[in-house]
């Protein structure tokens, strides 16, 4: 009896560790951290059609030049390219259309206020499937970096790398 309880407890631990990493990334904006100083991060849902979701399951998305805008109390994602689904025929929509992001009204008001400030922008960082299989967009409130800021961050990264190497040799 005690042996059976131990086996069940071990199975539960295994299931819990497997379930922790169910988040599956579809596309990332790798230039965002280089071009912007990330101030805050948000998670938003996205309004998609069925063929777009099926195309995303095949990892057919490009997030490189995408940006978000607040218009009339709604947040819109522009320049996100989702390739047409291969078996989608007439159900496919325009791959570069604007898509609405789903956020709470309080968050939308907050983002609208912040984006009115000079130099702040909404930048999508990542598109991914969450634990429940829903498509989510990682959105960041960011400030654009100047050239000297980029040089400073590169310099800091190099110094950190050298310190890590020195620590590893000791």
C-alpha positions as CSV (number, residue, x, y, z in Angstrom):
1,X,0.0,0.0,0.0
2,X,2.8,2.4,0.9
3,X,4.7,1.4,-2.3
4,X,1.6,2.3,-4.3
5,X,1.4,5.8,-2.8
6,X,5.0,6.4,-3.6
7,X,4.5,5.4,-7.2
8,X,1.5,7.7,-7.5
9,X,3.4,10.6,-5.9
10,X,6.3,10.1,-8.4
11,X,3.8,10.1,-11.3
12,X,2.3,13.3,-10.1
13,X,5.7,15.0,-9.9
14,X,6.5,13.8,-13.4
15,X,3.2,15.2,-14.8
16,X,3.8,18.5,-13.0
17,X,7.3,18.9,-14.5
18,X,6.0,18.0,-18.0
19,X,3.2,20.5,-17.7
20,X,5.4,23.4,-16.8
21,X,6.8,23.9,-20.3
22,X,3.7,23.6,-22.5
23,X,4.2,27.2,-23.8
24,X,5.2,26.8,-27.4
25,X,6.7,29.8,-29.2
26,X,5.6,30.5,-32.8
27,X,7.6,33.6,-33.7
28,X,9.9,36.0,-31.8
29,X,11.0,39.6,-32.5
30,X,14.7,39.2,-31.9
31,X,15.5,42.8,-32.8
32,X,13.2,44.2,-30.1
33,X,15.7,43.9,-27.3
34,X,18.4,45.5,-29.4
35,X,16.3,48.4,-30.8
36,X,14.2,49.1,-27.7
37,X,14.5,49.5,-23.9
38,X,11.7,47.3,-22.6
39,X,9.8,49.0,-19.7
40,X,6.8,46.7,-19.1
41,X,5.5,43.5,-20.6
42,X,1.9,42.5,-21.2
43,X,0.2,39.3,-22.4
44,X,-2.6,39.8,-24.9
45,X,-5.0,37.5,-26.8
46,X,-5.4,38.0,-30.6
47,X,-8.4,37.8,-32.8
48,X,-7.8,35.3,-35.6
49,X,-9.7,33.3,-38.1
50,X,-9.5,29.4,-38.2
51,X,-7.2,29.2,-41.1
52,X,-4.8,31.7,-39.5
53,X,-4.6,29.5,-36.4
54,X,-3.9,26.4,-38.5
55,X,-1.2,28.2,-40.3
56,X,0.3,29.3,-37.0
57,X,0.4,25.6,-35.9
58,X,2.8,25.1,-38.8
59,X,4.9,28.1,-37.6
60,X,4.1,30.3,-40.6
61,X,4.4,33.8,-39.0
62,X,6.8,36.7,-39.3
63,X,7.0,39.3,-36.5
64,X,10.0,41.4,-37.6
65,X,8.4,44.7,-38.5
66,X,5.2,44.3,-36.5
67,X,3.9,47.1,-34.2
68,X,0.8,47.8,-32.1
69,X,-1.4,51.0,-32.0
70,X,-4.2,52.1,-29.7
71,X,-7.1,53.4,-31.8
72,X,-10.6,54.2,-30.5
73,X,-10.2,52.1,-27.3
74,X,-8.9,49.1,-29.1
75,X,-5.3,47.8,-29.6
76,X,-4.5,46.8,-33.2
77,X,-1.5,44.8,-34.3
78,X,-0.1,45.8,-37.8
79,X,2.5,44.3,-40.1
80,X,2.2,40.8,-38.6
81,X,2.5,38.4,-41.6
82,X,0.7,35.0,-41.2
83,X,1.2,33.0,-44.4
84,X,-2.0,31.6,-45.9
85,X,-2.9,28.1,-44.9
86,X,-2.0,25.6,-47.6
87,X,-5.4,23.8,-47.6
88,X,-7.4,27.0,-46.8
89,X,-8.7,27.8,-50.3
90,X,-11.3,30.6,-50.1
91,X,-11.3,30.7,-46.3
92,X,-7.8,32.3,-46.3
93,X,-7.8,36.0,-45.4
94,X,-5.2,38.7,-46.3
95,X,-1.9,37.7,-44.7
96,X,-0.9,41.2,-43.7
97,X,-4.3,42.5,-42.3
98,X,-4.6,44.4,-39.0
99,X,-5.5,42.1,-36.1
100,X,-7.2,43.2,-32.9
101,X,-5.5,42.4,-29.6
102,X,-7.6,41.4,-26.7
103,X,-6.8,43.2,-23.4
104,X,-8.7,44.5,-20.4
105,X,-10.1,48.0,-20.7
106,X,-8.0,49.1,-17.8
107,X,-4.9,47.9,-19.6
108,X,-5.9,49.6,-22.9
109,X,-6.5,52.9,-21.1
110,X,-3.1,52.6,-19.4
111,X,-1.4,51.8,-22.7
112,X,-3.1,54.6,-24.5
113,X,-1.9,57.1,-21.8
114,X,1.7,55.8,-21.9
115,X,1.9,55.8,-25.7
116,X,0.9,59.5,-25.8
117,X,4.3,60.2,-24.0
118,X,7.1,61.0,-26.4
119,X,9.3,58.1,-27.3
120,X,7.1,55.2,-26.0
121,X,5.8,52.5,-28.3
122,X,4.0,49.1,-28.2
123,X,6.2,46.4,-29.6
124,X,5.2,42.7,-30.0
125,X,8.0,40.5,-28.6
126,X,6.6,37.0,-29.2
127,X,3.6,35.0,-30.5
128,X,3.0,31.7,-28.7
129,X,0.5,29.0,-27.8
130,X,-0.3,29.1,-24.0
131,X,-1.1,26.0,-21.9
132,X,-4.7,25.9,-23.1
133,X,-3.7,26.1,-26.8
134,X,-4.7,29.7,-27.2
135,X,-2.6,32.1,-29.3
136,X,-1.1,34.9,-27.2
137,X,1.0,37.9,-28.0
138,X,3.7,39.1,-25.7
139,X,3.5,42.8,-25.9
140,X,6.0,45.3,-24.5
141,X,5.8,49.0,-23.7
142,X,9.2,50.2,-24.9
143,X,11.3,53.2,-25.5
144,X,13.5,53.4,-28.6
145,X,17.2,53.2,-28.1
146,X,19.6,55.7,-29.6
147,X,22.9,54.6,-31.2
148,X,24.9,55.4,-28.1
149,X,22.5,53.4,-25.9
150,X,23.0,50.4,-28.2
151,X,26.7,50.8,-27.9
152,X,26.5,50.9,-24.1
153,X,24.3,47.8,-23.9
154,X,26.8,45.9,-26.2
155,X,29.7,47.1,-24.0
156,X,27.9,45.9,-20.9
157,X,27.1,42.5,-22.5
158,X,30.8,42.1,-23.5
159,X,32.0,43.0,-20.0
160,X,29.6,40.5,-18.5
161,X,30.7,37.8,-20.8
162,X,34.4,38.4,-19.9
163,X,33.6,38.3,-16.2
164,X,31.7,35.0,-16.7
165,X,34.7,33.5,-18.6
166,X,37.1,34.6,-15.9
167,X,34.9,33.1,-13.1
168,X,34.6,29.9,-15.1
169,X,38.4,29.5,-15.4
170,X,38.9,30.0,-11.7
